[in-house]
Amino acid sequence: MKHTLLLCMAIFACSGIFAQYTLRLSIKKSEEKKPLAGATASIPTLRKTILADSLGNADFQHIAAGTYQIIISYVGMQEKKYTVTVPLPADNIVEVFLNELQENEQEVVVRATRSSHSIINIPTRVETISGEELGEKGNMKPGDIRMLLSESTGIQTQQTSATSNNSSIRIQGLDGRYTQILRDGFPLYSGFAGGLSLLQVAPLDLQQIEVIKGSSSTLYGGGAIAGLVNLVSKTPTTKKELSFLGNGTSAGGLDFSSFYSQKFGKTGITLFGSRNSNAPFDPAGIGLTAIPKFERYTLNPKLFIYGDKLDANLGFSYITENRLGGSIDYITKGTTGYFEKNNTDRFTTQAQLTYKLKGNTRLNFKNSYSRFNRMVQIPSYTFKGLQQATFSEVTYSTGGEKTQWVAGGNLLTDDFTEDKQTSTVLRNYSYTTMGLFIQNTWTPCKQLSLESGLRGDYVRQYGFELLPRIAALFKINPKLTARLGGGLGYKTPTIFTEDAEKIEFQNILPINENTAVNERSAGLNFDVNYRTRIGELGITINQLFFYTRLNKPLELTATATNSYVFVNANGYMDTKGAETNLRFSYDDFKLLLGYTYADVNTVFNSSKSWYPLTAKHRLNNVLMYEKEGKLKIAAEAYYVSEQKLNDGSIGRSYWTAGLMAEKLWEQFSVFVNLENLTNTRQTKFDTIYTGTISNPVFRDIYAPLEGFVANGGIRLKL
């Protein structure tokens, strides 16, 4: 008995020496006490780094007794260092409150690069529209995201229909088909579904918009030659959000949106719904719509499930819209005349599972299904078809304080079935793309961070593409940083381009899979960012230089039989230029100045030509006054220089200006926006069609058509 007691005492003493403890942190934003999901906590001496869960909790397990320094960081927040002695008193949790960076007014978590680093430490250059800026721009156009993007430096939206307002996005002068649009990392808006995508996304349920410019196919696959846009949805928090927005315009538009989100322990939910409509609007009095008559309904519920090891979310989105443009008399009186109908039904599903392995290791699975049914009709022609697409992806991610790895594979299917309406050969296709990728982010020291990636994609009809990418971040000093990045991209041939959209896909032959090849690109970006303060004046300067070369771009070519066919051009297209962004802040005032220079040319058969509808010079100017939580006033002015048109003529330069004001109270705000105060309209200084009004042949649309429009409304947040 005596020996047994001594043995037990020895075992107890040894277990005390080698005892392991759990250190729990609760990381929150200091102002709202809001949990900071995804915050990074590290103990350098133990070489341990973990990410906070959805409740802001970060647990270091199996920690020996001792004193440790912990470094806590989060996007847009000041880094904090804590010294903690382990073990803590029973059931104690270390609460950590982070403050916003002095020059950063918004909380930004970038997801488009697949990296968990903060935006200030990401080697890839990412631009974001988030927080208050997203709300302010959303007030100007609550029904869609076209204005949100077009008022950013280096981005323009190109209107492809004079009467139906269909538009696509252009980054650094390249056509819309070269920009990949994602929703929460899912590629949902491409092919036949791309022409109306910008007009069918209302911004109330968006947390932020992320833009990566330049060849980015390594990240998510083909299509991102000009860059990618990732629309990030809001996610539920323990604090309930219930928002309503109502808006009316002088052009006959009405927008009603609602959003609800809340987290209940291990589950959460978001629910978005909207109704958007417009009456036919003809400010020029020429008998044709500058804004068509349309009515659109959107429903988007999503369920979130949280577990100790497994997180999941799944949801769907349904959008239905009837859009009718053309002759005012046809629309309002039912007489004969030119018309353009676009009837669409869009149904998508999204599912995501994340399994937490040891430490920072994660296994992630994504799947989406998209069904897009659209009919385009003009008096003499109807085009109708169904596009169905799926996306499945598995990724494995791991890493520590200095290195992160992401590897995975995905499978994309894209099937288009045309509903035969004419004698034209059917344009059906079925593509399956298989891809494997790996990405590494390495930070050998505080002054340098490198991000490299490699992807291999295989499409049966068009072969294999190897896509390397590299980006570097240089922290020269606390005020000065620089980024350098480049990569390859590709685009699978498709008939769904801006040129085809302009003629409603009439007489276009299917892609010849035996002769057509992938469009391939190489791009390079270099930017310098400088931030300083002179007394109370804050100054930020960002200078970007870019170059992209696109080999054998697909061109729409007329045949001898009055039809059209897409063929790869003999030559290349390149876009080079610079973007300058200046930001000045003083007290409650902010001044934002942006300038874009884009020199976009084609070199086909050794002949150089200025690419149509690409302005060489664009200016963005915004002056804002903001009294936190009480009042916002913003004045804007935009300049677009001359553009070459497809008929060989030159479109004139123009200015537009706007004024926005919002008065805020605790739970609601009232806003008013005066858009295009200069009443700039292409119909005031140029024609938009030739021929007769009953059978018009439309010219390029390079300037606004709707002119001055006022809108105003109310936001409720309960």
C-alpha positions in Angstrom: 0.0 0.0 0.0 2.9 2.4 0.9 4.6 1.7 -2.4 1.4 2.2 -4.4 0.8 5.6 -2.7 4.4 6.7 -3.5 4.0 5.6 -7.1 0.7 7.5 -7.5 2.4 10.6 -6.0 5.3 10.3 -8.5 3.0 9.9 -11.4 1.0 13.0 -10.3 4.2 15.0 -9.9 5.4 14.0 -13.4 2.0 14.8 -14.9 2.2 18.3 -13.4 5.6 18.8 -15.1 4.3 17.7 -18.5 0.7 19.1 -18.2 -0.8 20.5 -21.3 -3.3 23.4 -21.3 -5.7 25.1 -23.6 -5.4 28.8 -24.2 -8.6 30.4 -25.6 -8.9 33.9 -27.1 -12.0 35.8 -27.9 -11.2 38.3 -30.7 -13.6 41.2 -31.3 -13.8 44.6 -32.9 -13.5 47.2 -30.1 -16.3 49.5 -31.3 -19.2 47.1 -31.8 -17.8 44.2 -29.8 -18.4 42.2 -33.0 -16.6 38.8 -33.2 -13.8 38.9 -35.9 -14.2 35.5 -37.7 -11.0 34.7 -39.5 -8.7 36.8 -37.3 -5.2 35.4 -37.1 -3.5 34.6 -33.8 0.1 33.3 -33.6 2.6 32.3 -30.9 6.0 32.8 -32.6 8.0 30.9 -30.1 5.9 27.8 -30.6 5.5 28.3 -34.4 1.8 28.0 -34.0 -0.8 30.0 -36.0 -4.6 29.6 -36.0 -7.6 31.3 -37.4 -10.6 32.4 -35.2 -13.8 30.6 -35.8 -17.2 32.2 -36.7 -17.6 33.3 -33.1 -14.2 35.0 -33.0 -12.8 32.2 -30.8 -9.2 31.0 -31.3 -8.1 28.0 -29.2 -4.4 27.0 -28.8 -4.5 23.4 -27.5 -1.7 21.3 -25.8 0.2 24.4 -24.6 2.8 23.8 -21.8 2.8 26.1 -18.8 4.8 29.3 -19.3 4.6 32.9 -20.5 4.0 33.6 -24.2 3.7 36.5 -26.5 0.7 36.3 -28.8 0.3 38.4 -32.0 -3.3 39.0 -33.2 -4.1 40.5 -36.5 -7.1 41.1 -38.8 -7.8 42.8 -42.1 -8.1 46.6 -41.6 -7.3 46.4 -37.9 -4.3 47.4 -35.8 -2.1 44.4 -34.9 -1.9 43.7 -31.2 0.6 41.8 -29.1 -0.4 40.2 -25.8 1.7 38.6 -23.2 -0.2 35.7 -21.5 0.8 33.3 -18.7 -0.4 29.7 -19.0 -2.3 28.2 -17.3 -5.0 30.7 -17.0 -7.4 30.7 -14.0 -10.2 28.1 -14.4 -12.5 28.8 -17.4 -10.9 32.1 -18.2 -10.9 33.4 -21.8 -8.5 36.2 -22.9 -10.6 38.9 -24.6 -8.8 40.8 -27.4 -10.3 44.0 -28.8 -8.8 45.3 -32.1 -9.1 48.8 -33.3 -9.4 50.0 -36.9 -6.2 51.2 -38.7 -6.0 54.9 -38.8 -6.3 55.2 -42.6 -8.7 52.2 -43.1 -12.3 53.0 -42.6 -13.7 49.6 -43.6 -13.4 46.0 -42.6 -12.1 44.1 -45.6 -11.6 40.4 -45.8 -10.4 39.4 -49.3 -11.5 35.9 -50.5 -10.8 36.1 -54.3 -7.1 35.0 -53.9 -7.9 31.9 -51.8 -5.4 33.3 -49.2 -6.2 34.0 -45.6 -3.7 36.8 -45.3 -5.0 40.4 -44.7 -5.3 42.7 -47.7 -2.3 44.7 -46.7 -0.2 41.5 -46.8 -1.5 39.9 -50.0 1.0 39.9 -52.9 -1.8 40.0 -55.5 -3.3 43.4 -56.1 -6.9 43.4 -55.1 -9.3 46.3 -55.2 -12.5 46.2 -53.0 -15.8 48.1 -52.8 -17.1 47.4 -49.4 -18.8 48.8 -46.3 -19.9 52.4 -46.5 -18.7 52.8 -50.1 -20.8 49.9 -51.2 -23.8 51.4 -49.5 -23.2 54.8 -50.9 -22.9 53.6 -54.5 -25.9 51.2 -53.9 -28.0 54.3 -53.2 -27.3 55.6 -56.6 -28.4 52.5 -58.4 -30.2 50.1 -56.0 -31.4 47.8 -58.7 -28.1 46.5 -60.2 -24.3 46.7 -59.8 -23.5 48.3 -63.2 -22.8 51.7 -61.7 -20.9 50.2 -58.7 -18.3 48.9 -61.2 -18.3 51.5 -63.9 -17.4 54.3 -61.5 -14.2 52.5 -60.5 -10.8 53.4 -62.1 -9.9 51.2 -65.0 -13.4 49.7 -65.4 -16.1 50.6 -67.8 -19.5 49.0 -68.6 -20.2 48.7 -72.3 -23.9 49.0 -73.3 -24.6 46.4 -76.0 -28.2 47.2 -76.7 -29.5 50.7 -77.5 -33.1 49.9 -76.4 -32.8 47.1 -73.8 -29.8 48.5 -71.8 -27.9 45.1 -71.9 -24.4 45.7 -70.7 -21.1 44.0 -70.1 -18.0 44.9 -68.0 -14.7 45.9 -69.5 -11.5 45.9 -67.5 -8.5 47.8 -68.9 -10.2 48.0 -72.3 -10.7 44.3 -72.9 -14.2 42.9 -74.0 -16.6 41.6 -71.4 -16.1 38.0 -72.2 -12.6 38.2 -70.9 -13.7 39.1 -67.3 -14.8 36.3 -65.0 -17.6 37.1 -62.6 -17.9 35.0 -59.5 -20.4 34.9 -56.6 -18.6 33.8 -53.4 -16.0 32.1 -55.5 -18.5 30.3 -57.8 -18.3 31.1 -61.5 -22.0 31.6 -62.2 -22.2 34.4 -64.8 -20.7 33.4 -68.1 -21.7 32.3 -71.6 -25.4 33.0 -72.5 -26.0 34.1 -68.9 -23.3 36.9 -69.1 -25.1 39.5 -71.2 -27.6 40.4 -68.5 -25.6 39.6 -65.3 -24.7 43.1 -64.3 -28.4 44.1 -64.6 -29.7 41.2 -62.5 -27.7 41.5 -59.3 -29.1 43.9 -56.6 -26.4 45.0 -54.1 -28.3 45.0 -50.8 -27.1 41.5 -49.7 -23.5 42.1 -50.8 -20.8 42.5 -48.2 -18.2 43.6 -50.7 -17.0 43.4 -54.3 -13.4 42.3 -55.1 -11.7 43.1 -58.3 -8.4 41.5 -59.6 -7.1 43.1 -62.8 -4.9 41.2 -65.3 -4.7 37.6 -66.3 -6.1 35.5 -63.4 -7.0 32.2 -65.0 -4.7 30.4 -62.5 -7.1 31.2 -59.7 -10.4 29.9 -61.0 -9.9 28.7 -64.6 -10.5 30.1 -68.1 -12.1 33.4 -68.8 -10.2 35.7 -66.5 -7.9 37.2 -69.1 -8.8 40.8 -68.3 -9.4 39.9 -64.6 -12.1 38.7 -62.3 -14.8 40.2 -60.1 -15.9 38.3 -57.0 -19.3 39.3 -55.5 -19.1 38.5 -51.8 -22.4 37.9 -50.0 -23.2 38.8 -46.4 -23.0 36.1 -43.8 -25.0 35.8 -40.6 -23.7 37.1 -37.2 -25.0 36.8 -33.7 -26.5 40.3 -34.1 -29.6 40.2 -36.2 -29.7 42.3 -39.4 -33.1 43.2 -40.9 -32.8 45.7 -43.7 -35.3 47.3 -46.2 -34.7 49.6 -49.1 -37.2 51.4 -51.2 -36.2 53.6 -54.1 -37.9 55.6 -56.9 -36.5 57.4 -59.9 -37.6 60.2 -62.2 -37.3 57.8 -65.1 -40.1 55.6 -63.7 -38.0 53.1 -61.8 -39.0 51.4 -58.5 -36.8 49.2 -56.4 -37.8 47.3 -53.2 -35.3 45.1 -51.5 -35.1 43.3 -48.1 -32.4 41.4 -46.3 -32.5 39.3 -43.1 -29.6 37.5 -41.4 -29.0 36.1 -38.0 -27.0 33.4 -36.3 -28.6 31.0 -33.8 -25.9 29.0 -32.0 -24.9 26.3 -34.5 -27.1 27.5 -37.4 -27.6 30.7 -39.3 -29.7 32.1 -42.1 -29.7 34.8 -44.7 -32.7 35.7 -46.8 -32.7 38.3 -49.6 -35.6 39.3 -51.8 -36.2 42.1 -54.2 -38.6 43.5 -56.9 -37.1 45.9 -59.5 -39.1 47.6 -62.3 -39.0 50.5 -64.7 -41.5 52.1 -67.0 -40.3 52.8 -70.6 -38.3 56.0 -70.6 -37.5 58.1 -73.7 -35.8 61.4 -72.6 -34.7 62.3 -76.2 -38.3 62.1 -77.5 -37.2 60.0 -80.5 -39.7 57.3 -79.9 -37.2 54.7 -78.6 -36.5 53.6 -75.1 -33.3 54.7 -73.4 -34.4 52.6 -70.4 -36.7 49.6 -71.3 -39.8 48.5 -69.5 -38.9 45.7 -67.2 -40.0 43.8 -64.1 -37.7 41.5 -62.1 -38.1 39.4 -59.0 -35.2 37.9 -57.0 -35.3 35.4 -54.1 -32.1 34.2 -52.4 -32.3 32.1 -49.1 -29.2 30.5 -47.6 -28.7 28.2 -44.6 -25.5 28.1 -42.5 -24.5 25.2 -40.2 -21.5 25.5 -37.8 -19.8 22.6 -36.0 -16.6 21.9 -34.1 -15.1 20.2 -37.1 -17.5 20.9 -40.0 -19.1 24.1 -41.3 -21.6 24.1 -44.2 -23.8 26.5 -46.1 -26.2 25.9 -48.9 -28.8 28.0 -50.7 -30.3 28.9 -54.0 -31.2 31.9 -56.0 -34.0 32.5 -58.4 -34.3 35.5 -60.7 -37.1 36.0 -63.2 -37.4 39.1 -65.5 -39.3 40.3 -68.5 -37.6 43.2 -70.3 -39.1 45.0 -73.3 -37.4 47.9 -75.1 -37.9 49.6 -78.5 -40.7 51.7 -79.8 -42.6 53.7 -77.1 -45.8 53.4 -79.2 -45.4 49.6 -79.4 -44.9 49.3 -75.7 -47.5 51.7 -74.5 -50.2 51.6 -77.2 -49.7 48.2 -78.8 -49.1 49.6 -82.3 -46.6 48.1 -84.8 -43.0 49.1 -84.4 -39.5 47.9 -83.5 -39.2 46.0 -80.2 -36.6 43.9 -78.4 -37.8 41.4 -75.8 -35.6 39.7 -73.2 -37.4 37.1 -71.0 -35.1 35.3 -68.6 -35.3 32.8 -65.8 -32.1 32.1 -63.8 -31.9 29.4 -61.1 -28.7 28.6 -59.2 -27.8 26.5 -56.3 -24.7 26.8 -54.1 -23.3 24.4 -51.5 -20.1 24.5 -49.5 -18.6 22.2 -46.9 -15.4 23.0 -44.8 -13.9 20.3 -42.7 -11.3 21.4 -40.1 -8.4 19.1 -39.8 -5.4 19.6 -37.4 -4.3 23.2 -36.8 -4.8 25.4 -39.9 -5.5 22.5 -42.2 -8.8 22.7 -44.0 -10.6 20.5 -46.6 -13.2 22.4 -48.6 -15.8 21.2 -51.1 -17.9 23.4 -53.3 -20.7 22.7 -55.8 -23.0 24.8 -57.8 -25.6 24.3 -60.5 -26.9 27.1 -62.8 -29.9 27.0 -65.1 -30.4 30.0 -67.4 -33.3 30.2 -69.8 -33.5 33.2 -72.1 -35.5 34.3 -75.1 -34.4 37.3 -77.2 -36.9 38.5 -79.7 -37.1 41.3 -82.3 -39.8 41.7 -85.0 -38.2 39.5 -87.5 -36.2 37.1 -85.4 -36.3 35.0 -82.2 -33.4 33.4 -80.4 -34.1 31.1 -77.5 -32.0 28.7 -75.5 -31.1 27.0 -72.2 -27.7 27.1 -70.6 -27.0 24.6 -67.8 -23.7 24.7 -66.0 -22.1 22.9 -63.0 -19.1 23.7 -60.9 -17.5 21.3 -58.4 -14.2 21.9 -56.5 -12.2 20.2 -53.8 -9.4 22.2 -52.1 -6.9 21.3 -49.4 -5.3 24.2 -47.5 -2.7 24.3 -44.8 0.1 26.5 -43.5 1.7 28.4 -40.7 3.0 31.8 -39.9 5.2 32.2 -43.0 3.8 29.7 -45.6 0.4 28.8 -46.8 -0.5 26.1 -49.4 -3.7 25.6 -51.3 -4.1 22.7 -53.7 -7.1 21.2 -55.4 -9.1 20.2 -58.4 -12.3 21.2 -60.1 -14.8 20.1 -62.7 -16.9 22.5 -64.8 -19.6 21.5 -67.3 -21.3 24.0 -69.6 -24.1 22.9 -71.9 -26.1 25.1 -74.2 -29.2 23.8 -76.1 -30.9 26.1 -78.6 -34.6 26.0 -79.1 -34.8 26.0 -82.9 -36.7 29.0 -84.2 -35.2 29.6 -87.7 -33.4 27.7 -90.4 -30.0 28.7 -88.9 -27.8 25.8 -87.9 -28.2 25.1 -84.1 -25.4 26.6 -82.0 -25.5 23.8 -79.3 -22.4 22.9 -77.4 -21.2 20.8 -74.5 -17.9 21.5 -72.7 -16.3 19.8 -69.8 -13.3 21.3 -68.2 -11.1 19.5 -65.7 -8.5 21.4 -63.7 -5.8 20.9 -61.1 -4.1 23.7 -59.3 -1.7 24.5 -56.5 -0.9 27.8 -54.9 1.7 28.9 -52.3 2.1 32.1 -50.3 5.5 32.5 -48.7 6.5 35.4 -46.4 10.3 34.9 -45.7 10.5 38.3 -43.9 8.3 41.3 -43.1 9.6 43.1 -46.2 8.7 40.5 -48.7 5.8 38.2 -49.6 5.5 35.9 -52.6 2.5 34.2 -54.1 2.9 31.6 -56.8 0.4 29.3 -58.5 0.1 26.8 -61.2 -3.0 25.4 -62.9 -3.6 22.8 -65.6 -6.9 22.8 -67.4 -8.1 20.3 -70.0 -11.1 20.8 -72.3 -11.7 17.9 -74.7 -12.4 20.0 -77.8 -9.6 22.5 -77.2 -6.8 20.6 -75.4 -4.7 21.4 -72.4 -3.6 24.7 -70.9 -0.8 25.2 -68.4 -1.2 28.4 -66.4 1.5 29.7 -64.1 1.1 32.9 -62.0 3.4 34.8 -59.7 3.0 37.9 -57.5 5.3 39.7 -55.1 4.7 42.3 -52.4 7.6 44.5 -51.3 7.2 46.5 -48.1 9.9 49.1 -48.6 8.9 50.9 -45.4 5.7 51.4 -43.4 4.5 54.1 -45.8 5.7 52.6 -49.1 4.8 49.3 -50.7 5.0 47.8 -54.2 3.5 44.9 -56.0 4.5 43.0 -59.1 2.5 40.2 -60.7 1.9 38.4 -63.9 0.4 35.3 -65.4 -1.1 33.5 -68.3 -4.8 33.2 -69.2 -7.1 31.6 -71.7 -10.6 31.7 -73.0 -12.5 28.8 -74.6 -14.2 29.9 -77.9 -17.8 31.0 -77.6 -20.5 32.7 -79.7 -21.6 34.7 -76.6 -19.7 37.9 -77.1 -20.6 41.6 -77.2 -20.5 41.6 -81.0 -22.9 38.7 -81.2 -25.2 40.3 -78.5 -25.5 43.5 -80.6 -27.1 41.6 -83.4 -29.2 39.3 -81.2 -27.1 36.3 -82.5 -28.7 36.5 -85.9 -27.1 34.4 -88.7 -24.2 33.4 -86.5 -22.9 30.0 -87.3 -21.7 27.6 -84.6 -18.0 27.5 -83.5 -16.0 25.2 -85.7 -14.3 23.0 -83.1 -11.9 21.6 -85.7 -10.4 24.9 -86.5 -11.0 27.2 -83.6 -8.4 27.4 -80.8 -8.3 28.9 -77.3 -7.6 32.6 -77.0 -4.4 32.9 -74.9 -3.0 35.8 -73.0 0.0 37.0 -70.9 -0.3 39.9 -68.6 1.9 41.9 -66.2 0.9 44.5 -63.5 3.2 46.7 -61.4 1.9 49.1 -58.8 3.3 51.4 -56.0 1.3 52.5 -53.0 2.4 55.4 -50.8 0.5 56.5 -47.6 1.4 59.4 -45.3 0.0 62.2 -43.2 0.9 65.9 -43.2 -0.6 67.2 -40.0 -4.3 66.4 -40.2 -4.2 65.7 -43.9 -4.0 62.0 -44.9 -2.6 61.2 -48.4 -2.7 57.9 -50.2 -1.2 57.5 -53.7 -1.5 54.3 -55.8 0.1 54.1 -59.3 -0.5 51.0 -61.4 1.1 50.1 -64.8 -0.4 47.2 -66.8 0.1 45.3 -70.0 -1.9 42.3 -71.5 -1.3 40.6 -74.8 -4.0 38.4 -76.2 -3.0 36.1 -79.0 -5.4 35.0 -81.8 -8.5 36.6 -80.4 -11.8 35.3 -81.7 -13.4 37.7 -84.3 -16.9 37.8 -85.8 -16.4 37.7 -89.6 -19.0 38.0 -92.4 -19.2 35.1 -94.9 -20.2 35.2 -98.6 -23.6 33.7 -97.7 -24.7 36.7 -95.5 -23.9 34.8 -92.3 -21.3 35.3 -89.6 -18.6 33.0 -88.2 -16.1 33.3 -85.4 -12.5 32.7 -86.5 -9.2 33.2 -84.7 -7.6 36.4 -86.0 -4.1 36.3 -87.5 -2.3 38.4 -85.0 -2.8 39.7 -81.5 -4.5 42.4 -79.4 -2.7 44.3 -76.6 -3.7 46.7 -73.9 -1.2 48.8 -72.0 -1.6 51.8 -69.8 -1.7 53.2 -66.3 -4.1 53.9 -63.5 -3.6 56.6 -60.9 -5.6 56.8 -57.7 -5.2 59.7 -55.2 -7.0 59.9 -51.9 -6.9 62.9 -49.6 -8.7 63.0 -46.2 -9.1 65.9 -43.9 -11.4 65.9 -40.9 -14.8 65.0 -42.3 -13.8 65.5 -46.0 -12.4 63.0 -48.5 -11.3 63.7 -52.1 -10.8 60.8 -54.5 -9.2 61.3 -57.8 -8.7 58.6 -60.4 -7.2 58.6 -63.9 -7.0 55.8 -66.4 -4.8 55.7 -69.6 -5.6 52.7 -71.8 -3.9 52.2 -75.2 -5.8 49.3 -76.7 -4.8 48.1 -80.2 -5.2 45.1 -82.5 -2.3 43.9 -84.8 -4.0 41.7 -87.4 -2.1 40.7 -90.5 0.7 43.1 -89.5 -1.8 46.0 -89.5 -2.2 48.0 -86.3 -5.6 49.5 -85.4 -7.1 51.3 -82.4 -9.6 49.0 -80.8 -13.2 50.3 -80.9 -15.1 51.6 -77.9 -12.0 52.1 -75.7 -11.4 55.6 -74.4 -7.7 56.4 -74.0 -8.4 58.8 -71.1 -10.9 58.6 -68.2 -11.2 60.7 -65.1 -13.0 59.8 -61.9 -13.4 62.6 -59.3 -15.3 62.3 -56.0 -15.6 64.8 -53.1 -17.3 63.6 -50.0 -18.3 65.1 -46.7 -19.3 62.6 -44.0 -20.4 63.2 -40.4 -20.2 59.7 -38.9 -23.6 58.2 -38.5 -25.4 61.5 -39.3 -24.9 62.9 -42.8 -23.2 62.0 -46.1 -22.8 64.3 -49.1 -20.9 63.5 -52.2 -20.2 65.3 -55.5 -18.9 63.4 -58.5 -17.5 64.2 -61.9 -16.4 61.8 -64.7 -14.7 62.4 -68.0 -14.5 60.0 -71.0 -12.3 60.9 -74.0 -13.0 60.2 -77.6 -13.5 56.6 -78.8 -13.2 55.0 -82.1 -16.5 53.3 -83.3 -17.0 50.1 -85.3 -18.1 52.1 -88.3 -14.8 54.0 -88.4 -16.1 57.3 -87.0 -15.0 58.9 -83.8 -17.3 59.3 -80.9 -16.9 62.6 -79.0 -15.6 63.0 -75.5 -18.0 63.9 -72.7 -18.4 64.9 -69.0 -21.0 63.7 -66.5 -21.6 64.9 -62.9 -23.7 63.8 -60.0 -24.6 64.7 -56.4 -25.7 62.4 -53.6 -26.9 63.1 -50.1 -28.0 60.8 -47.2 -29.3 61.7 -43.8 -28.9 59.0 -41.2 -30.6 58.2 -38.0 -30.1 55.2 -35.7 -32.4 52.8 -37.6 -33.1 54.4 -40.9 -31.8 56.9 -43.5 -33.1 58.9 -46.3 -31.1 59.4 -49.5 -31.4 61.4 -52.7 -29.2 61.1 -55.8 -29.0 63.4 -58.8 -27.3 61.4 -61.6 -25.9 63.0 -64.8 -26.6 66.6 -63.8 -25.0 67.7 -67.1 -27.8 65.8 -68.9 -25.2 64.2 -71.2 -26.9 62.0 -73.8 -25.5 60.5 -76.9 -28.8 61.5 -78.6 -28.0 65.2 -78.0 -24.8 65.2 -80.1 -24.8 62.0 -82.2 -27.2 59.4 -83.7 -27.8 56.0 -82.3 -29.3 54.4 -85.4 -29.6 54.6 -89.1 -32.5 53.7 -91.3 -36.1 54.2 -90.2 -37.4 54.1 -86.7 -39.6 51.1 -87.5 -36.5 49.2 -88.8 -33.5 50.8 -87.2 -29.9 49.7 -87.6 -28.2 50.6 -84.3 -24.8 52.2 -84.0 -22.4 51.8 -81.1 -23.5 53.2 -77.8 -20.6 55.0 -76.2 -22.2 57.7 -74.1 -25.2 57.7 -71.7 -28.7 57.5 -73.2 -30.9 58.2 -70.2 -29.5 61.7 -69.4 -30.4 63.3 -66.1 -32.1 61.0 -63.7 -33.0 61.7 -60.0 -33.7 59.0 -57.5 -34.4 58.9 -53.8 -35.5 56.5 -51.2 -35.3 55.2 -47.6 -33.2 52.5 -45.9 -34.5 50.8 -42.7 -32.2 48.7 -40.5 -34.0 47.1 -37.6 
